[in-house]
Amino acid sequence: METMDNSVHAGQRYRFSGHERVSHNVAAELELPKMMELFGYKRAFMVCSKSINTRTEIAERLRNCLGDRLVGFTDEVGEHSPLSNVLAAARSARDLQADVLISVGGGSVMDMCKAMQLCISEEAFDRDSLLKLQFVLSEDGTQMLTTSSAPARIRQIAIPTTLATSEWTPVSTPIDDETHLKARFVVPDGSPEAVIYDADILRHTPLHLLLSTGIRGLDHAINTACSSSPHPFASLLAEKAIQLYIENLPRLKTDPSYETLTNCQLATWYTGMGQMSVPHGFSHWMVHIIGPYGGVPHSDAACVLMLAQAKWLQGWAISQHERLCTSLGRPQQPFHELLGDLLCELKMPTTLNDLGLTPANVEEMIEPALQHPMVTRNNIRPIVNEHDLRAVLSLAWAPSTQAASVD
């Protein structure tokens, strides 16, 4: 009698990202007015980083193309999107009666706009009111559920300048100025209404930032492909994204052609279209601890944690790693070695030491990591207690400090 593998037939749900339009291979200053017209927007509030505003012509060109449809602007976007900046900008956009947010930048800028949207929709314009809206987990611990009940009063049009895929999720994790911990929001209709991919804009992004955010995007794709509850459509997209990232990120150093930049943006697109449909593991979430506690950019932390997770999963994610290595033309190489080679080629950090952290620094992160709702969930190789957490982190140290860091 033939038996049925219930895991194969378990219910699977694809979570559509909620975007209305994605424009690719376009000039942002030509496309943005078309998007404003398409959606009927008249009063835009633009958010960008201070570096984009002061060191490039991007913000000025976009302001000019909007003309009198631009009613507000801020470049007060701190690293990790501090709540104080979110609340100040949300109050300003409300007072100016903005009907759309325009984000020009990377994850911090887009996260800020998502949180601003939540403030405006819920009329939550102070810290305590906003923090009450943090997400909760589904009963099985695999899905993040919004606690907001208000319909979206304002949406975002995103013009990404990095490669980390924030434009593809409704999740916002700004840092609380008072506790230095990440707040965690799932914003209804929080994914941008439209995304404008202009490859030429990436030329203004510092190379290290472009490469490190590309690794953060790669980490998202790997977590999707190696999810504890995979989805066939999400895995297919993630595997293509991984191939594009690994083939094109090194080319950014030697041949940053339009095609290479476009391929990197395609990688973020493929990653983003699937990543919200499956739970991610340790490396995705531990950056939310190392970032604020260690004063480390998310994308730099992702380099180190992505590599440590691949080592942790060796012998556990066998079919996933074999499939990825084969698709990359290196079927006999352990997946963590392939990733290590990539990081070394890009001159990206590979150890906690490279991030400037000491065992004492990381010791302070153990309890917050254990208390985080996602760090110890949804890992193919379980990470459920302090011993497990120390064991996987021990894989992220340089050999000279590794022994001393293991419990």
N, C-alpha and C positions, 0 to 999 in steps of 0.2 A: 504493500500500500504506500502510495506517495505521500510524503508529509509536506506541509506548507510552512515556509519560513515566514512567521508573522511579522518579523522586522521589516521584510521587504514590502509587505502590504500595509504597514502602519500608515495612518493618516498623515499626509504631508500637505502643507499649505504654502503657496508662494505669496510673499508679501510684496505687492506692487509698491514702488517708491512714491508714486503720487505726482510725478512731474507731468506737466501739460505739454511742454516743448523742450527739445534739446537741439541747439544749433551748433554745428561742428564745421570746422574749416571756414570760419567767418571772421571779419574784422568787427570787434566789439562796438566801436563807435558808430558803425553803420547798422549793426544788428539791434542794438539796444533801443533806438527810437522805434524800430519796427515792432519790438516786443511791447513797448508801451502802447503803441497804437492797437496791436492785436488784442490786448487785454483791457483796453480802455482806461489806462492809468493816466492821471493828470498831475499828480503831486508825489514826486519821488524823494525819498530820504536816502542818501548814499552813505555807506560805511566802508572805510578802507583803512589799511594800516598807515601809520605815520611814515614809514619808509616808502611806501608806494606814493604817498602824497607829496613827500618832500624830495625824493631822490629819483623819481621818474616823471614822465609826462602823462602817464596813464590816466590818473585821476582828472587832470585838467582837460584832457581830450574828451573824457566821458562827461564831465560837467558841461563842456561846450556843446556836445551833441544833444544834451537834454534841454539846454536853454532854460526858459522860464518854467519848464516842468520840474526842475529841481528846486525843492523848497527847503531842504535841509541837508547838512553834511557834517560828518565827524570823522576824525582820524584818531580819536581817543580810544584805542583798542589795545589794551595791555596783553601781555602774553597770558595764554589760557583764559582770556575774556573775563576779567574780574567782574563780579556782580555789581560793584559800584559803577563801572562804566556802562554795563548793560542797563541799569535802572536809569541813569542820567540820560542816556540816548533814547530810551523808550519814552521817557517823559517829554523829551524834546520832540520826537516824532509825533507823539499824541498832540502836543500843543500846536504843532504846525499843520495838523490835519493831513498828514501824509497818507497816501493810499497804497503805497508799495515801498518796500525796502530794496535797495540795490547794494549787494555785497561785492566788493572788489578786493580779493585777497585769498588767504588760505583758511585753515580750519578755525583759527581764533576769530576771524572776521565773520565767517558764516555761522559759527556757533553763537556769536553775539547777536546776529540778526534773528536766529531762531528763538533765542531767549527773549529778545525784544518783542517778537511776535506774541510770545506767551504772555508777557506783561500786558500788552495792549489788549489782547483778546480776553484775558481774565481780569483786566483792570487791577493788576497786582503791581503797584509801583513802589513798594518798599520791600526790604530784604525778607522780613518774616512772612509776608503774604506770598512772595514768590517761592520761597523754600518749601512751603506747604504743598507745592505742586510737583514734587519730585516723583519719579516713576515708582511703581511697585512691580513685583515679579508675578508671573503666572504661577499657578499651583505647582506645576512641574519644574519651575525654575528656569525654563528655557526662553521665555519671552518677557520683554520689558513692556509694561502696560502704562499708558498715560493715566494720570489722575485729573487731568483737565477735562471739563465738560463743556466749555464755551466754544462755539464755532469760531473759526479763524476770521478775525476782522482785518487782517493784513497779511500779505504773502511776501515772498522774497524772490528776486531775480538774481542769480548768482553768476559772477564772472570769475572763475577760479584762476589763481596765479600759482598754485602748487599742485601736487599730485596725490594727496592723501585721502581723497574721496569723501570729504565732509559734505559736499554738495549732494550726496546720494542718500542721506539719512535724515530722519526727523529728530535725531538725538542731539541734545546740546549739553555740554558738560563744563559750564563756566566755573571759575574758582571762587569760592567764598572768601572774601578779603579777611574776614574775622577768624575763621578756623583754618584757612589755607587748605581746605579739603575741596574736592570737586563736588559741585552740585550735579544732580542727574535728572534731566528732563527728557521726556518724550513729548514732543510738541504736536498736537493735532494739525495735520496739513503742514507740518514743519519742514518737510523736504521742499527745496525751492520750487516754485511754480514753473520756472524756466531756468535752464543753464545755457550759458553762452561760452563755448570753447573757442578761444582765439589763441592759436599756437604761438603767434608772434609775441603775445604778452609774456609768455614764459621766458623769453630772452632777457627780460628785465629782472627775473628772479635770481638771486645769488646761487651759484652752482651748488654749493653745499646744501642749501635749503631745498633746491629742486631734487637733488639726489636723496636726501634724507626723507623728504615727504614721499618720494617714490618708493622708498623702502617701507614706509608706513602703509602706503597703499598695497604693496606686495604682501605685507604682514596680514592685512585684511583679507586679501585673496587666499593666502595660505590657510588662514583660520576658517575660511568658507569651505575650501577643498578638503580640509582635515577636520571638519566639524564632527562633534559627537552625535549630531542628528542631521546628516547631510540631506540635501535636496538635489535631485539629478540635474535640474535646470541651473541651479546656482553653482553646482560643481563644474558644469560644462563651461559656464562663463568665467568662473574663477581660474580654471586651468588655462584658458586662453589668455586671461589677464596676466597670469604668472609668466607665461611664455613671452608676452610683449614686454613686461617689465624687465625680465632678466636679459632679453636680447637688446633692449633699447637704452636702459639706464647707462651702461658703459659708453654708449655712443655719444651721450650728452657731453662727455669730457673731450672727445676728439672730433666729433662731427655733429654738432647740434643743428642739423638741418631741419627744415620745416617738416619733412617726413618723419624724422625721429621724434620731434616734439609732438607731432600729431599722434604717433603711435603710443606715446606715453599717456596722452589724454584719452585715447581709446582704451588703454589698460585701466584707467580709473573708471571709465564708463562701464566696462565689462564687470569690474569688481563691484561697483556700486549697485548694479542691477540685481545682484544676488545676495549681497552680504546681510541684508536685513531679514532674510528668510530662514536663516539657520543660526543657532547659538555659536558664539565664538569663545575661545578658550583663554588661557592664562596670559599669553603675550599681548593680546588686545587690551586686556583690562589692567594689567600691572603697570602700564605706562601712566595710568591715572593716579597711581601711588608714587612712583618714582619721579614723575614730572613735577608736581607741586612740592613734594617733600625734599627732593634732591635739587630743585632748581634746574631741572634738565628739560630741554625741549622734548615734546612728545616723540618727534620723529627720530631724534638721536637715541632715545630710550628704546624705541621700537627696533632699531638695528640689533641691539644687544639681546633683547628679550625674544625676538624672532629666532635668533640663532640658538639661544638656550632652550627654547621650546622644541626646536627641531631635534636637538640632542636628547631631550627628555622623552620625546615620542619615538625615538629609534627603537624598533622592535615592537612597537604598538600600532603605529599608523603605517603598517607594512605596505598594503596595497596602494594606499594614497601616495606614499613617497615613491614607490616603484613606478607608478604611473606618471608622476611628475618628472622624475629623472629620465624616464624613457622619452617623454615628449620633448625634453630638452637635449636629447642626443647624448646623455651620459648615464646609461642604464645601470652601470656597475658601480657608480659612485654613491656613497651614503648621502642622503639629502642634506644633512647638516654640513657636510663638507662642500657641497655645491654652493650653499648659501654663504659659508665662510669665505670661499674663493671670491664670490661676488662682492662681499663687503670689503675684502682686502683690495680688490681691484678698484673699488670706488673710494678707497681710503676712508671708509666709514668706521665708527667705533664697533668693536666686537666684544668688549668686556665692560663690566661695571667700573673697572679701574680707568678705562678710557673715558668714561663719563665724569671722572674726577671724584668718584664716590669711594668711601672707605667702609670696611666692615662695620664700624660704629654708625656711620650714616645709614646703612641698610638695616641695621638692627632696629633703628627707630621706625622702620617701615613695616616690620613684621606684623605687629598688632593691627595697624590700619588695613593692611592687606587682608588679614584674616577676617576683619569686620566688613570689608567691602562685599556687596551682595553678589558680585560676579567672579571675582578672582579665583575662588575655589570651586566654581561650578563648571560643568559642561566641558571637562577635559577628558580626552580619550584615555590617557593615562591619569588616573585620579590624583588630584591635589586637594586633599580634604582637611589636612591638619598642619600644625606648625612644622612637624618633621618633613612632610612632603614639600612644603613651601621652601624650607631651607635647602632641601635637596635639589630642587630645580634651580634655585638661585645660585647654588654652589657651582652650577655649570656655566654661570655667567662671569665667574672670576678668572683672572689670569692665573696660570698655574702656581705662581709664588704665593698667592693669597688664598687659593682655593681650599687648601687643607684647613687653614685657620678659620675659614668662614663656615665650614660644615658643622652642624650641631653634633 
